[in-house]
Amino acid sequence: MLIDHVGDALFEYEGMDNGIGKRTIQADIQMMRSDKLGYNAPIIVIDKRYYTYEDPNYSITNIPLSESDLGKMNEAVNVLKQFKGFSHFKNLTEVVQKLEDHVYSNNNHEAPVIHFDRNERLKGIELLDIVHESIVTKRPLEVCYQSFNARTASTFIFHAWWLKEFKNRWFMVGIRDKKNIIHLALDRILEISIHPKEKYIANTETTAEEFYKDIIGVTWFPNSRPSKVVLFVSRTHAPYVETKPLHHSQEITKRLKEGIIVQLAVQLNYELEKEILGFGMGVTVLSPKRLQQSIKENLKKAAKFYEEKAINAVLSEVGG
């Protein structure tokens, strides 16, 4: 019976245990059939017993936006666009573009013209709300965490200060027991909850902008000063590095026929090496020697994997 199913749903999702009447169900069906809520649901009755949608693909969650909705969205877009020029609202740029694109596609009944990169299988995204709530309300978190290198998970109190996204991966940033600032990847959190009693340790040390001033990514070394990194970028890769700098400190110090020389002021960390290695032979480290040697060794190791013997060994394992 429809009444029984609705009653069960109300109890499960709303905690209501007094059921629902037949007249209420009939009134709700009539409301869905009407345009009062914008549904105009094609509900039909079969054999005077069963309710169903005449169109099997119909869903109230797929209803196109009404003219009123589009008007309101247009107004919202125009308001948000006013803040584009302010540094505090620069992160709204993507939101505004999404809204503009959505309004355009609905107005013109055409496919969206902007596609934003996203990974539907990204782990940890569902934890953003609780971490954000913890930061805003200044309450510590109890976290069960297991890094990639740890054999077992550990549980501890964490005081989150801000959220950080890098390369489509999210981190919460803060401290444990008044020690150094650390990053915890959301995709490595096994359990998390707001601790009801522990006192929150507020951030009085730095800001996110100041903290990331001298680093690429999230690997940070306390009391480490930025190094002067000099790179040669080949002519083929130079346009990419010029239009999308590796770091805000990047400067072009010389233009050559074969490419450009760029200089950065950054800490030497894992993410910097990954960025450089990502260009392959297109970027060469000129200094410092320590970084040059590390990149050189990594490229040597990578080259070994392409030797016929190494490839055949892997293929034999997978049956290729």
C-alpha positions in Angstrom: 0.0 0.0 0.0 1.2 3.5 -0.9 0.1 4.8 2.5 2.2 2.2 4.3 5.3 3.0 2.2 4.9 6.7 2.8 4.4 6.1 6.5 7.5 4.0 6.7 9.5 6.7 4.9 8.3 9.4 7.2 9.3 7.3 10.2 12.7 6.5 8.8 13.7 10.0 7.6 11.7 12.3 9.9 11.0 10.1 13.0 7.2 10.6 12.6 5.4 7.5 13.9 1.8 8.6 13.6 1.4 7.6 10.0 -0.3 9.5 7.2 -3.9 9.7 6.1 -5.4 8.8 2.7 -6.7 12.4 2.1 -3.2 13.8 2.7 -1.7 11.3 0.1 -4.4 12.3 -2.4 -3.8 16.0 -1.8 -0.1 15.6 -2.3 -0.6 13.7 -5.6 -2.9 16.5 -6.9 -0.2 19.0 -5.9 2.4 17.1 -7.8 0.2 16.9 -10.8 -0.4 20.7 -10.8 2.0 23.5 -11.7 1.9 25.1 -8.2 5.4 23.7 -7.4 6.5 23.5 -11.0 6.2 19.7 -11.1 3.3 19.0 -13.6 4.0 15.4 -12.8 2.4 13.0 -15.4 0.9 10.7 -12.7 -1.6 8.1 -13.9 -3.6 5.4 -12.3 -3.5 1.8 -13.6 -6.3 -0.7 -12.9 -7.7 1.8 -10.4 -5.1 0.6 -8.0 -1.5 1.6 -8.9 0.0 5.0 -9.4 2.9 5.5 -11.8 4.4 8.1 -14.1 3.1 8.0 -17.7 6.7 8.8 -18.8 8.9 6.2 -17.1 11.9 8.6 -17.4 10.2 11.4 -15.5 11.6 12.5 -12.2 10.9 15.7 -10.1 14.7 16.0 -9.7 15.1 16.5 -13.4 12.6 19.4 -13.8 13.9 22.2 -16.0 14.3 25.6 -14.4 11.3 27.9 -14.8 11.5 31.4 -16.2 11.2 32.7 -12.6 14.1 30.4 -11.5 16.2 31.6 -14.4 15.5 35.2 -13.7 16.6 34.7 -10.1 19.7 32.9 -11.2 20.5 35.8 -13.6 20.2 38.2 -10.7 22.4 36.1 -8.5 25.1 35.9 -11.3 25.0 39.7 -11.8 25.4 40.3 -8.0 28.3 37.8 -7.8 30.0 39.3 -10.8 30.3 42.6 -9.0 32.7 40.9 -6.5 35.0 39.4 -9.2 37.5 42.2 -8.9 38.0 42.0 -5.1 40.8 39.7 -3.9 38.7 38.4 -1.0 36.1 37.1 -3.5 38.5 35.8 -6.3 37.5 32.2 -5.5 33.9 33.0 -6.6 35.1 33.3 -10.2 34.5 29.6 -10.9 31.1 29.7 -9.2 30.0 32.6 -11.3 31.1 30.9 -14.5 29.2 27.8 -13.5 26.0 29.8 -12.9 26.4 31.8 -16.1 26.9 28.6 -18.1 23.9 26.9 -16.4 21.6 29.9 -17.1 22.9 30.1 -20.7 22.3 26.4 -21.4 18.7 26.5 -19.9 17.8 29.7 -21.7 19.0 28.4 -25.0 18.2 24.7 -24.5 21.7 23.8 -25.5 24.5 21.8 -24.0 26.8 23.7 -21.5 29.7 25.4 -23.1 32.0 25.1 -20.1 33.3 21.8 -18.7 35.0 21.8 -15.3 37.4 19.1 -14.4 36.1 16.9 -11.6 36.6 13.4 -10.2 33.4 11.7 -9.1 35.4 9.0 -7.3 37.5 11.3 -5.3 37.6 10.1 -1.7 37.2 12.4 1.3 35.0 15.0 -0.3 32.1 14.0 1.9 34.2 15.1 5.0 34.5 18.8 3.8 31.4 19.8 5.7 32.4 18.5 9.1 35.9 19.9 8.8 34.6 23.3 7.7 32.1 23.2 10.6 34.9 22.5 13.0 37.0 25.4 11.8 34.1 27.9 11.8 32.8 26.9 15.2 36.3 26.5 16.6 35.8 22.9 17.9 38.5 20.2 17.7 38.1 16.9 15.8 38.7 13.4 16.9 40.4 11.7 13.9 41.2 8.1 13.0 43.9 8.5 10.4 46.2 6.2 8.4 48.8 7.6 6.1 50.0 5.8 3.0 53.2 4.8 4.9 51.6 3.7 8.2 50.9 0.0 8.8 48.1 0.8 11.2 45.7 3.7 11.9 46.0 6.0 14.9 43.4 8.1 16.7 44.1 11.6 18.0 42.7 15.1 18.6 43.2 17.5 15.8 42.7 21.3 15.7 41.9 22.2 12.1 42.7 25.8 11.0 41.9 25.8 7.3 41.2 23.6 4.3 43.7 23.2 1.4 43.1 21.8 -2.1 46.1 20.8 -4.3 45.9 18.8 -7.5 42.3 17.8 -6.9 43.2 16.5 -3.4 41.9 18.0 -0.2 43.8 18.4 3.1 42.8 19.8 6.5 45.6 21.9 8.0 46.2 22.5 11.7 48.0 21.1 14.7 48.2 18.2 17.2 49.2 18.9 20.8 50.6 22.4 20.0 53.3 21.0 17.7 54.1 22.0 14.1 51.4 22.7 11.5 50.6 19.5 9.6 48.5 18.5 6.6 46.1 15.5 6.9 44.7 14.2 3.6 40.9 13.8 3.8 41.2 10.6 1.7 43.2 9.0 4.5 40.7 9.7 7.2 38.9 6.5 8.4 36.7 8.1 11.0 36.1 11.7 12.1 33.9 13.5 14.6 33.7 16.8 16.5 35.1 16.3 20.0 32.5 17.5 22.6 34.8 18.3 25.4 38.4 19.0 24.3 39.3 22.7 24.2 40.1 24.1 20.7 43.6 25.5 20.1 43.0 28.6 17.9 45.3 29.7 15.1 47.4 32.7 16.3 50.5 31.8 14.3 49.9 32.5 10.6 47.5 32.7 7.7 47.1 30.3 4.8 48.4 32.9 2.4 51.6 33.5 4.4 52.1 29.8 5.1 52.1 28.8 1.4 54.1 31.8 0.3 57.4 29.9 -0.2 56.1 26.4 -1.1 54.6 24.5 -4.0 51.9 22.0 -2.8 51.6 21.0 0.8 55.0 19.6 2.0 56.4 22.2 4.4 59.6 22.2 6.5 59.6 24.3 9.7 62.3 26.9 9.9 63.4 26.2 6.3 64.2 29.2 4.1 63.3 29.2 0.4 66.0 28.3 -2.0 66.9 30.0 -5.3 65.9 27.4 -7.9 67.2 28.1 -11.5 65.7 26.1 -14.4 66.3 25.9 -18.1 63.0 25.4 -20.0 63.2 24.2 -23.5 61.7 26.3 -26.3 58.8 23.7 -26.7 57.8 24.0 -23.1 58.5 27.6 -22.5 55.1 28.9 -23.5 53.4 26.6 -20.9 55.7 27.7 -18.1 55.3 31.4 -19.0 51.5 31.3 -19.2 51.2 29.1 -16.1 54.0 29.8 -13.7 55.2 27.1 -11.4 55.1 29.5 -8.5 54.2 33.1 -7.9 57.9 34.0 -7.4 58.8 32.8 -10.9 60.9 35.2 -12.9 62.3 34.9 -16.4 66.0 35.9 -16.1 67.1 35.2 -19.7 65.8 34.3 -23.1 67.8 32.1 -25.3 67.4 30.7 -28.8 66.9 27.2 -27.3 64.5 28.3 -24.5 64.3 30.4 -21.3 66.0 30.5 -17.9 63.5 30.9 -15.0 64.2 31.5 -11.3 62.0 30.5 -8.3 62.3 31.2 -4.6 60.8 28.1 -3.0 61.4 25.4 -0.4 62.8 22.2 -1.9 60.0 19.7 -1.5 58.3 16.6 -3.0 55.8 18.7 -5.0 58.4 20.9 -6.6 60.3 17.7 -7.8 57.0 16.3 -9.2 56.3 19.5 -11.1 59.8 19.4 -12.7 59.7 15.7 -13.4 56.3 16.2 -15.1 58.0 18.1 -17.9 60.5 15.3 -18.6 63.4 16.5 -20.7 61.6 19.9 -21.2 63.0 21.3 -17.9 66.5 21.0 -16.6 67.6 22.1 -13.1 70.7 24.3 -13.2 70.8 24.9 -9.5 70.9 24.1 -6.6 73.0 21.0 -7.0 71.0 19.1 -4.4 67.8 19.4 -6.4 69.7 18.8 -9.7 71.1 15.5 -8.3 67.7 14.4 -7.0 65.9 15.0 -10.4 68.8 13.3 -12.2 68.5 10.2 -10.0 64.8 10.0 -10.5 65.1 10.2 -14.2 67.7 7.5 -14.2 65.4 5.2 -12.2 62.5 6.0 -14.5 64.5 5.2 -17.6 65.4 1.8 -16.1 61.7 0.8 -16.0 61.6 1.3 -19.8 64.4 -1.2 -20.4 63.1 -4.4 -22.2 64.0 -6.6 -19.3 62.1 -4.6 -16.7 59.0 -4.2 -18.9 59.0 -8.0 -19.7 59.2 -8.7 -16.0 56.1 -6.6 -15.3 54.2 -8.1 -18.2 54.9 -11.6 -17.1 53.4 -10.8 -13.7 50.1 -9.5 -15.3 50.0 -12.1 -18.0 50.6 -9.6 -20.8 
